[in-house]
Amino acid sequence: MNSMLRKSILGVAGLAFTGGVFAGPIAAHAAEPVQAAPVAAVQAGKPAVQGAQSKIDLNGEQVANVKAIIAATKKAGLPERAAVISIATSLQESKLENLGHLGDQNDHDSLGLFQQRPSSGWGSPEQITDPEYATTAFLKGLKQVDGWQDMPLTKAAQTVQVSAYPDAYAQWEQQAADLVAQYWNS
């Protein structure tokens, strides 16, 4: 095998491995039941929501985290679409729960609403378990994605998160959009 081909194959394998290693623990909540229904909705001027959508009932802590994500998005001067992407990402990563260390269920050192990792440079454990800080860190990454405003939610979220399950974010778009519509002006 020539050297160039070998390096290419090893590079792709390394990216696949890195994506899995740095992805964050979404399996910790995989067994939780969710309601799913196919949806194809178009909001004025926004990308279409497509595919099976999941929805969970939220408790007071989760609603408070939604409000914290929205407040951090507004503070960053970003539009509602950024809040929708952030909330959908948090729904996938933690079900909007500010997770600490999960023991054997934890994927490496992933913490907080977005399952960010101190060892990957997201911040200290104290910082990334602060909803405002974690959201601001996520939004900083989102702003670096060219065209994030117009791309499918799952692509924007995946570019920031580098998850082993890149298509999983899409299932939360409708609930995230509904939450932003409900709390953006409250």
Backbone bond lengths (Angstrom), bond angles and torsions (degrees), N, CA, C in turn:
res aa  C-N    CA-C-N  psi(-1)  N-CA   C-N-CA  omega(-1)  CA-C   N-CA-C  phi
1 M - - - 1.451 - - 1.524 107.49 -
2 N 1.329 115.96 131.93 1.465 116.44 -177.50 1.521 110.19 -71.16
3 S 1.309 114.57 160.47 1.463 121.40 -173.85 1.534 112.41 -62.95
4 M 1.322 117.75 -40.58 1.473 121.64 -178.52 1.526 110.87 -64.32
5 L 1.334 117.65 -45.66 1.458 121.49 179.17 1.524 110.39 -63.15
6 R 1.315 117.00 -43.37 1.465 121.47 179.92 1.532 110.90 -60.75
7 K 1.334 116.84 -44.69 1.462 120.73 179.35 1.527 110.72 -63.62
8 S 1.317 117.37 -38.75 1.471 121.00 178.90 1.518 111.07 -63.68
9 I 1.315 116.79 -45.66 1.466 121.10 -179.97 1.521 110.56 -63.67
10 L 1.328 116.38 -44.63 1.469 119.76 179.01 1.520 111.13 -65.60
11 G 1.327 117.84 -35.48 1.458 121.04 177.92 1.518 112.00 -64.49
12 V 1.330 117.68 -43.54 1.464 121.50 178.04 1.521 110.13 -64.74
13 A 1.322 116.65 -43.46 1.467 120.17 178.22 1.526 110.48 -61.46
14 G 1.332 116.83 -39.03 1.463 120.55 178.74 1.512 111.82 -65.26
15 L 1.333 117.22 -41.30 1.463 119.88 176.89 1.515 111.38 -62.97
16 A 1.310 117.05 -42.24 1.463 120.23 179.13 1.521 110.21 -62.41
17 F 1.332 116.67 -43.28 1.456 120.96 178.93 1.525 110.43 -64.27
18 T 1.344 116.29 -46.87 1.457 120.39 -179.17 1.519 110.96 -60.19
19 G 1.314 117.41 -42.51 1.463 120.28 178.22 1.506 111.56 -58.02
20 G 1.336 117.53 -40.29 1.456 121.11 179.27 1.512 112.47 -71.97
21 V 1.335 117.14 -38.30 1.455 121.53 -177.22 1.521 111.24 -70.03
22 F 1.325 117.10 -40.66 1.453 120.59 -174.04 1.516 113.62 -96.44
23 A 1.301 117.55 6.81 1.457 120.74 -169.88 1.517 114.47 -69.55
24 G 1.292 118.97 -42.52 1.460 120.01 -175.41 1.510 110.48 106.22
25 P 1.320 116.51 156.80 1.456 121.00 -172.29 1.518 113.80 -84.43
26 I 1.291 116.54 95.49 1.450 117.21 172.57 1.517 110.09 -95.61
27 A 1.308 116.38 -15.44 1.462 119.60 -179.30 1.527 112.42 -71.00
28 A 1.318 117.59 -21.31 1.465 120.58 -178.19 1.522 111.99 -59.07
29 H 1.319 117.05 -26.60 1.451 120.74 -177.49 1.523 111.95 -115.93
30 A 1.314 117.19 9.17 1.463 120.51 -174.28 1.522 112.52 -62.32
31 A 1.311 117.99 -28.45 1.461 120.42 -176.71 1.532 112.60 -81.60
32 E 1.334 116.71 -8.92 1.462 118.97 -178.95 1.521 110.35 -69.03
33 P 1.320 117.33 135.36 1.463 118.93 -179.98 1.521 111.41 -72.24
34 V 1.301 115.41 142.39 1.451 121.21 174.71 1.509 108.28 -135.24
35 Q 1.321 115.18 154.71 1.453 120.17 175.66 1.515 106.82 -90.85
36 A 1.316 118.47 132.24 1.456 120.76 179.37 1.517 109.51 -126.34
37 A 1.314 114.91 139.08 1.450 120.57 177.23 1.517 108.40 -148.50
38 P 1.327 117.95 139.78 1.457 118.51 177.97 1.523 110.69 -66.37
39 V 1.318 115.80 137.50 1.449 120.62 -177.57 1.523 108.43 -137.94
40 A 1.306 116.92 141.59 1.459 122.48 169.96 1.515 106.41 -140.91
41 A 1.309 115.59 89.37 1.466 120.72 -176.87 1.519 109.18 -116.27
42 V 1.292 116.64 146.20 1.453 121.42 176.81 1.517 108.07 -121.84
43 Q 1.328 115.75 123.49 1.450 120.67 174.83 1.523 106.69 -97.74
44 A 1.295 117.41 144.62 1.463 121.60 -176.45 1.526 110.97 -51.72
45 G 1.321 115.60 120.91 1.453 121.16 175.79 1.517 115.38 72.37
46 K 1.315 118.32 10.06 1.461 120.85 -177.99 1.528 109.80 -121.58
47 P 1.330 116.99 154.77 1.460 119.50 177.55 1.530 110.98 -59.02
48 A 1.315 116.62 150.71 1.461 121.82 -178.63 1.524 110.90 -71.75
49 V 1.323 115.52 144.52 1.455 122.14 172.92 1.523 105.78 -90.08
50 Q 1.311 117.56 123.95 1.452 119.88 -178.39 1.518 110.82 -135.89
51 G 1.309 114.59 156.77 1.451 120.53 176.75 1.506 112.11 94.84
52 A 1.316 114.82 175.40 1.461 120.86 178.76 1.521 108.79 -65.00
53 Q 1.316 115.48 132.33 1.459 121.05 -178.81 1.527 109.54 -109.73
54 S 1.313 115.58 141.98 1.460 121.94 176.80 1.516 109.09 -107.13
55 K 1.306 115.23 156.53 1.455 120.67 178.49 1.518 108.64 -150.21
56 I 1.323 115.97 139.29 1.458 121.33 174.71 1.523 108.43 -125.53
57 D 1.312 116.51 154.72 1.456 121.74 172.39 1.523 107.28 -79.89
58 L 1.331 116.41 139.30 1.456 121.04 -176.77 1.519 111.25 -105.53
59 N 1.338 115.01 142.60 1.461 120.22 174.04 1.533 108.97 -93.91
60 G 1.299 117.11 -178.99 1.461 121.50 -177.32 1.518 113.83 -60.12
61 E 1.328 117.36 -40.44 1.465 120.87 178.90 1.530 110.67 -63.67
62 Q 1.324 116.59 -42.05 1.458 120.09 -179.69 1.532 111.37 -66.40
63 V 1.325 117.52 -39.87 1.467 121.09 176.90 1.531 109.39 -64.14
64 A 1.316 117.43 -41.57 1.467 120.49 177.16 1.529 110.61 -60.12
65 N 1.327 116.95 -37.15 1.458 120.24 177.94 1.527 111.51 -69.71
66 V 1.327 117.55 -36.48 1.468 121.01 173.71 1.530 109.10 -58.75
67 K 1.324 116.35 -48.01 1.464 120.71 -179.04 1.530 111.43 -63.38
68 A 1.338 117.37 -36.53 1.468 121.26 177.71 1.533 110.59 -66.49
69 I 1.325 117.03 -39.82 1.471 120.66 178.17 1.526 109.88 -64.78
70 I 1.314 117.12 -43.63 1.465 121.05 178.99 1.531 110.05 -63.75
71 A 1.318 118.03 -44.09 1.471 121.45 -179.80 1.533 110.44 -61.89
72 A 1.320 117.70 -42.99 1.471 120.96 179.52 1.527 110.86 -66.39
73 T 1.325 117.00 -35.47 1.462 121.12 177.93 1.521 110.25 -65.70
74 K 1.326 116.37 -45.17 1.470 120.04 177.69 1.528 110.75 -63.14
75 K 1.332 116.53 -42.95 1.464 121.27 179.96 1.527 110.68 -60.70
76 A 1.333 116.91 -33.86 1.467 121.79 178.47 1.529 111.59 -78.39
77 G 1.336 116.57 -5.52 1.452 120.51 178.69 1.519 113.70 75.27
78 L 1.316 116.29 24.73 1.462 120.68 -178.05 1.530 111.07 -101.58
79 P 1.321 116.51 157.11 1.465 120.91 -176.77 1.526 113.13 -78.89
80 E 1.319 114.26 174.91 1.459 121.76 179.91 1.532 112.49 -55.21
81 R 1.329 117.27 -36.23 1.471 120.34 -179.48 1.529 111.27 -56.70
82 A 1.333 117.30 -38.08 1.471 121.06 177.83 1.525 110.54 -63.64
83 A 1.333 116.82 -38.39 1.462 120.50 177.78 1.522 110.67 -67.56
84 V 1.327 117.20 -39.69 1.470 120.36 178.04 1.532 109.94 -60.98
85 I 1.316 117.44 -46.42 1.465 121.03 179.58 1.526 110.31 -62.96
86 S 1.329 116.75 -42.69 1.468 120.86 -179.65 1.522 111.84 -63.99
87 I 1.323 116.63 -45.16 1.473 120.14 -178.50 1.525 110.55 -68.18
88 A 1.316 117.78 -41.78 1.469 120.04 177.45 1.527 110.78 -61.45
89 T 1.321 116.09 -39.90 1.464 120.30 178.42 1.524 110.41 -63.70
90 S 1.320 116.72 -44.90 1.457 120.47 179.16 1.528 111.67 -66.68
91 L 1.321 117.28 -36.37 1.473 119.66 175.58 1.524 110.12 -59.18
92 Q 1.317 116.93 -42.67 1.460 120.25 -179.87 1.528 111.81 -70.47
93 E 1.308 116.22 -45.36 1.464 120.20 -173.22 1.527 113.70 -74.62
94 S 1.338 116.90 -36.14 1.470 118.24 -172.97 1.524 114.30 -142.80
95 K 1.323 117.42 3.82 1.476 121.77 -172.64 1.525 110.51 56.90
96 L 1.342 115.39 34.78 1.468 123.28 179.45 1.527 112.96 63.47
97 E 1.314 116.75 25.39 1.461 121.68 175.25 1.521 108.35 -104.94
98 N 1.315 116.65 136.29 1.455 121.81 -178.82 1.532 108.29 -82.43
99 L 1.312 115.12 86.59 1.458 121.36 -170.46 1.521 113.50 -78.90
100 G 1.313 114.59 134.28 1.451 121.44 170.33 1.519 108.16 -91.95
101 H 1.307 116.73 -158.46 1.460 120.75 -179.58 1.531 109.05 -67.69
102 L 1.326 116.17 130.77 1.464 121.43 -175.63 1.530 114.22 -101.62
103 G 1.315 117.20 13.89 1.463 119.27 -179.29 1.513 111.23 65.25
104 D 1.324 117.48 -134.59 1.464 121.77 -177.15 1.526 112.86 -64.74
105 Q 1.327 117.90 -22.43 1.466 120.65 178.95 1.526 112.06 -79.47
106 N 1.319 116.94 -13.36 1.455 120.90 -176.57 1.513 110.56 -76.01
107 D 1.329 115.38 141.19 1.447 121.95 174.76 1.521 107.57 -94.13
108 H 1.305 115.79 100.08 1.457 121.54 -179.68 1.530 109.22 62.42
109 D 1.305 118.78 -121.23 1.458 121.28 -177.06 1.530 111.48 -120.31
110 S 1.312 117.28 31.84 1.468 122.36 -178.74 1.523 111.03 -69.61
111 L 1.349 115.61 135.12 1.462 121.61 -175.78 1.524 111.47 -142.10
112 G 1.316 115.62 162.10 1.450 122.22 169.18 1.508 115.76 81.21
113 L 1.339 115.08 -168.24 1.460 122.32 -177.01 1.517 112.90 -65.35
114 F 1.335 116.80 -31.94 1.463 121.35 -175.27 1.529 112.47 -108.14
115 Q 1.329 116.91 5.18 1.458 122.02 -177.78 1.525 111.09 53.57
116 Q 1.325 114.68 49.03 1.456 121.75 177.71 1.523 108.71 -82.34
117 R 1.334 115.63 155.83 1.458 120.59 -174.95 1.522 111.97 -116.25
118 P 1.332 117.60 124.93 1.459 119.51 174.71 1.535 111.61 -56.31
119 S 1.315 117.22 -40.04 1.461 120.85 -177.86 1.524 113.38 -68.58
120 S 1.336 117.39 -12.17 1.466 121.08 177.63 1.529 111.81 -103.03
121 G 1.335 116.41 8.38 1.446 120.10 174.09 1.512 116.18 90.24
122 W 1.328 118.23 12.76 1.469 119.98 179.93 1.521 112.11 -74.26
123 G 1.318 117.90 -23.21 1.459 122.07 -178.63 1.522 109.38 141.97
124 S 1.315 115.66 -177.62 1.468 120.58 178.43 1.534 108.65 -76.40
125 P 1.337 117.83 163.01 1.471 119.17 175.92 1.530 112.42 -55.22
126 E 1.318 117.36 -38.52 1.464 120.52 179.03 1.527 110.74 -64.82
127 Q 1.329 116.41 -40.41 1.462 120.16 -178.85 1.531 111.81 -67.62
128 I 1.320 116.86 -48.23 1.473 118.48 -173.52 1.526 113.15 -79.09
129 T 1.325 116.93 -4.79 1.460 119.10 169.77 1.534 111.23 -99.96
130 D 1.322 116.46 7.49 1.467 122.87 170.78 1.537 105.79 -94.35
131 P 1.329 118.42 114.93 1.473 120.22 -175.41 1.534 114.65 -54.60
132 E 1.334 117.73 -39.29 1.468 119.18 179.64 1.528 110.89 -65.94
133 Y 1.334 116.34 -46.93 1.462 119.99 179.95 1.540 110.45 -62.26
134 A 1.324 116.62 -47.19 1.464 120.60 -177.65 1.525 111.24 -60.85
135 T 1.329 116.11 -42.42 1.466 119.87 178.66 1.523 110.54 -65.40
136 T 1.315 117.15 -44.11 1.460 121.15 178.98 1.532 110.69 -60.18
137 A 1.329 116.44 -41.00 1.466 120.08 177.98 1.535 110.80 -64.57
138 F 1.326 117.03 -42.52 1.460 120.63 177.36 1.534 109.94 -62.21
139 L 1.322 116.93 -46.32 1.464 121.11 -178.55 1.528 111.90 -64.17
140 K 1.313 116.83 -34.92 1.466 120.29 176.13 1.530 109.69 -59.70
141 G 1.334 115.80 -43.04 1.464 119.62 176.70 1.519 111.85 -66.36
142 L 1.332 116.89 -40.03 1.462 121.42 -179.29 1.527 110.83 -62.38
143 K 1.337 116.84 -42.43 1.465 120.66 -178.82 1.529 112.04 -62.70
144 Q 1.316 117.36 -20.76 1.464 121.21 179.00 1.530 112.49 -84.03
145 V 1.332 117.48 -5.47 1.463 122.13 179.66 1.532 108.36 -89.74
146 D 1.319 116.71 111.54 1.462 120.27 179.75 1.522 111.18 -60.26
147 G 1.323 116.32 126.30 1.456 121.81 175.74 1.519 115.50 75.87
148 W 1.341 118.07 18.83 1.467 120.95 -176.41 1.527 112.26 -56.90
149 Q 1.344 116.84 -30.96 1.463 120.84 -176.56 1.523 111.96 -62.49
150 D 1.314 117.42 -30.94 1.460 121.89 -173.52 1.524 114.38 -108.37
151 M 1.308 118.08 -2.62 1.464 119.56 -178.19 1.523 111.02 -92.07
152 P 1.325 116.75 160.99 1.470 118.99 176.13 1.529 110.61 -55.45
153 L 1.310 115.62 141.46 1.457 121.62 -177.78 1.528 111.61 -51.50
154 T 1.317 116.99 -46.20 1.461 119.70 -175.27 1.524 111.87 -63.01
155 K 1.334 117.64 -33.74 1.462 120.73 178.63 1.526 110.30 -70.33
156 A 1.329 117.17 -42.55 1.465 120.85 178.70 1.533 110.42 -63.07
157 A 1.334 116.23 -47.95 1.468 120.19 -179.73 1.526 111.26 -63.18
158 Q 1.315 116.93 -43.53 1.454 121.28 -178.74 1.524 111.75 -63.55
159 T 1.311 117.29 -37.09 1.460 120.15 -179.99 1.525 110.67 -62.41
160 V 1.313 117.00 -35.36 1.464 120.76 178.32 1.527 110.78 -79.97
161 Q 1.322 117.49 -45.92 1.459 122.20 -170.18 1.529 114.60 -84.06
162 V 1.311 119.14 -31.22 1.456 124.57 -176.66 1.534 110.38 54.26
163 S 1.314 115.28 58.48 1.457 122.33 -177.22 1.522 111.78 -83.45
164 A 1.311 115.71 153.58 1.463 120.85 172.98 1.524 110.41 -72.63
165 Y 1.323 117.56 -12.09 1.464 123.82 -179.72 1.534 108.92 -124.23
166 P 1.326 117.87 72.58 1.466 121.41 -169.50 1.525 115.66 -64.48
167 D 1.297 119.12 -22.68 1.457 120.57 -177.90 1.527 113.22 -93.26
168 A 1.315 118.21 -1.61 1.461 121.79 -173.39 1.525 113.49 -71.26
169 Y 1.321 118.39 -22.68 1.466 120.75 -176.64 1.519 112.67 -68.36
170 A 1.323 117.67 -31.51 1.465 122.27 -173.57 1.524 112.73 -58.67
171 Q 1.323 117.18 -32.80 1.466 120.48 -175.79 1.533 113.98 -64.27
172 W 1.318 117.42 -14.37 1.467 121.45 -176.43 1.530 113.26 -104.71
173 E 1.326 117.28 2.94 1.463 119.60 -173.45 1.523 113.05 -62.70
174 Q 1.306 117.97 -43.98 1.467 119.02 -177.58 1.520 111.50 -66.06
175 Q 1.333 118.33 -44.34 1.456 119.33 178.39 1.534 110.34 -63.72
176 A 1.322 116.98 -40.27 1.464 119.73 178.37 1.523 110.98 -62.92
177 A 1.325 117.34 -43.47 1.466 121.19 178.53 1.533 110.84 -62.71
178 D 1.326 116.14 -41.14 1.470 120.36 178.25 1.529 111.05 -63.71
179 L 1.331 117.28 -40.59 1.465 121.13 179.77 1.529 111.00 -66.57
180 V 1.314 116.95 -41.03 1.466 120.01 178.02 1.529 109.85 -64.71
181 A 1.326 116.47 -43.40 1.473 119.77 177.90 1.530 110.59 -60.36
182 Q 1.320 117.29 -37.32 1.454 121.67 -178.08 1.526 112.93 -73.58
183 Y 1.337 117.98 -38.98 1.471 120.70 -170.04 1.524 115.55 -111.74
184 W 1.320 119.65 -7.80 1.465 120.97 -176.16 1.524 111.94 -57.23
185 N 1.311 118.25 -42.01 1.462 121.57 -176.76 1.532 114.10 -101.06
186 S 1.320 116.94 13.74 1.476 117.97 -178.17 1.514 111.84 -97.71
